[in-house]
């Protein structure tokens, strides 16, 4: 009987994915915030969809710059560290996804980590990334960091992305 219960428990644990993020109420704003490793699906929640959808739909990336990025971005992976409580993240992250969608960059090449106001996540992975401001977009090729866009782009997201992928 114990063997059967153990088997059922192990099966349930392996079938249902472990929670990688949690929701908290932000003490400063009283709004819900995400902390941990997330996917874009999290932005469908009504707590986040109101800002995500608006920024995504209203952003029009420069098509000429996108064509240039497409030439050099096939092997680029991106880590995005953001705060759902942060106005810069609320503006830049949806816009960045408009760019990656236009480039048809697959979801498995983009990792999203949402942090609290102290720039901490649940796993401690962010500690080694030296995150001072959010959002931070980290671009990697062959496991090596190529460059970052921190808080806001110097020009536009797509122009800064382009400069990073073309940098030797």
Secondary structure, 3 states (H helix, E strand, C coil): CHHHHHHHHHHHHHHCCCCCEEEEECCCCCCEEEEEEECHHHHHCHHHHHHHHHHHHHCCCCHHHHHHHHHHCCCEEEEEEECCCCHHHHHHHHHHHHHHHHCCCCHHHEEEEECCCCCCCCCCHHHHHCCCCCCEEEEEECCEEEEEEECCCCCCHHHHHHHHHHCC
